[in-house]
């Protein structure tokens, strides 16, 4: 398996390590996103009418809009998990057992 555009070549010797790295990074970022998602919502300051509009716009940009930073971060986590899953499938094709894959991905 060669990752498109990245120059990363996965083979029998490195498939478990690369898959584990992508899996670990997905878990790490997903944990951060889960931890901080609620803190990304902006609230109006002290009843100031102008800050209500600003807070709504900023919360949209950060959290609520379909292309918000939060949505993009979750999409990135999904991409990382997808690469890890591809590595898992490649590892099976190379003959690694489910137990070997689980052990490698658990770190």
Secondary structure, DSSP 8 states (H G I E B T S, - for coil): -B-TTT--B--TTTHHHHHHHHHHHHHHHHHHHHHHGGGG----STT-HHHHHHHHHHHIIIIISTT-HHHHHHHHHHHHHHHHHHHHHHHHHTT--HHHHHHHHH-
